[in-house]
Amino acid sequence: MFEAGGDWQLTRFKANPANKGTVLDSGLWRYTRHPNYFGDFCVWWGFYLIALGAGAWWSLPAPLLMSVLLMRVSGVTLLEKDIGERRPGYEDYIRRTNAFFPGPRRSY
C-alpha cells in the first residue's frame, strides 16, 4: 500500500501542468523522499518474515541485498545523483525530508 500510494500521489502530481518543475512534498512524500522504494523494502522484508515462519532462515540474504540496492546503489543514491539540477527546490526538500525511512520533517 505504501509503494502504490506513493506512486499514485506522484502520478496525480505530475498530471497537473502547474506542478511542472516543482517538488512533490505532501502526502507520503512529506515523510520520505522515496515512499515507493520504502514500500518495496517493506515487501521484501515481509516475504522474508513469511519465509522465516516456514523455517527458511537462510533466505535472509535476499532482503538484505534488496535493502542495500534500494538505499545505496540503484535506488535512492542513483535517483538523487542529479535531481537537484533538474528540480529547483529539491536541495531544500532534501534538508527537511528523510531520504528513505519515513519520519517527521526536520527543521533547519
C-alpha positions as CSV (number, residue, x, y, z in Angstrom):
1,M,0.0,0.0,0.0
2,F,2.9,2.4,0.8
3,E,4.5,1.8,-2.6
4,A,1.3,2.0,-4.6
5,G,0.1,5.1,-2.6
6,G,3.3,6.9,-3.3
7,D,3.2,6.1,-7.0
8,W,-0.5,7.2,-7.2
9,Q,0.3,10.5,-5.5
10,L,3.2,11.2,-7.8
11,T,1.2,10.3,-10.9
12,R,-1.6,12.8,-9.8
13,F,1.0,15.4,-9.0
14,K,2.8,15.1,-12.4
15,A,-0.6,15.2,-14.3
16,N,-1.1,18.8,-13.1
17,P,0.7,21.1,-15.5
18,A,1.0,23.7,-12.7
19,N,3.4,21.4,-10.9
20,K,6.0,21.1,-13.8
21,G,9.5,21.5,-12.4
22,T,8.3,21.6,-8.8
23,V,8.8,19.0,-6.0
24,L,6.0,16.9,-4.5
25,D,6.3,17.4,-0.7
26,S,2.9,16.4,0.5
27,G,1.1,13.2,1.3
28,L,3.6,10.3,1.8
29,W,6.2,12.4,0.1
30,R,6.2,14.7,3.2
31,Y,7.7,11.9,5.3
32,T,10.1,10.3,2.9
33,R,11.6,11.3,-0.4
34,H,11.1,7.8,-1.7
35,P,7.9,6.2,-0.5
36,N,7.8,3.8,-3.4
37,Y,11.3,2.4,-2.5
38,F,10.4,2.2,1.1
39,G,7.3,0.3,0.2
40,D,9.3,-2.1,-1.9
41,F,11.7,-2.5,1.1
42,C,8.7,-3.5,3.3
43,V,7.5,-6.1,0.7
44,W,10.9,-7.8,0.7
45,W,11.2,-7.9,4.4
46,G,7.6,-9.1,4.6
47,F,8.4,-12.0,2.3
48,Y,11.4,-12.8,4.5
49,L,9.2,-12.9,7.6
50,I,6.9,-15.3,5.9
51,A,9.8,-17.5,4.8
52,L,11.3,-17.3,8.3
53,G,7.9,-18.5,9.7
54,A,8.3,-21.5,7.4
55,G,11.8,-22.2,8.7
56,A,13.7,-20.7,5.8
57,W,16.1,-18.5,7.9
58,W,18.7,-19.0,5.2
59,S,16.7,-16.6,2.9
60,L,18.0,-13.6,4.8
61,P,20.4,-12.5,2.1
62,A,17.5,-11.6,-0.3
63,P,16.0,-8.7,1.8
64,L,19.5,-7.6,2.9
65,L,20.6,-7.4,-0.7
66,M,17.5,-5.5,-1.8
67,S,17.9,-3.1,1.1
68,V,21.4,-2.3,0.1
69,L,20.4,-1.9,-3.6
70,L,17.4,0.4,-2.7
71,M,19.3,2.6,-0.3
72,R,22.8,2.7,-1.5
73,V,23.1,1.6,-5.2
74,S,20.3,1.7,-7.7
75,G,17.5,3.4,-5.7
76,V,17.9,6.5,-3.6
77,T,21.6,7.2,-4.5
78,L,21.2,6.8,-8.2
79,L,18.0,8.8,-8.5
80,E,19.2,11.7,-6.3
81,K,22.6,12.0,-8.1
82,D,21.5,14.8,-10.4
83,I,17.9,15.5,-9.5
84,G,18.8,18.8,-7.7
85,E,20.0,20.2,-11.1
86,R,16.6,19.3,-12.7
87,R,14.3,20.4,-9.9
88,P,14.6,23.7,-8.3
89,G,13.8,23.4,-4.6
90,Y,15.0,19.8,-4.3
91,E,18.0,20.7,-2.2
92,D,15.7,22.3,0.3
93,Y,13.4,19.2,0.2
94,I,16.5,17.0,0.9
95,R,17.3,19.1,4.0
96,R,13.9,18.8,5.6
97,T,12.7,15.3,4.4
98,N,14.1,11.8,5.3
99,A,15.6,10.0,2.4
100,F,14.3,6.6,3.0
101,F,12.6,5.7,6.3
102,P,9.5,7.8,6.9
103,G,9.7,10.3,9.8
104,P,8.8,13.8,10.9
105,R,10.2,16.7,8.9
106,R,13.4,18.1,10.1
107,S,13.8,21.8,10.8
108,Y,16.9,23.7,9.6
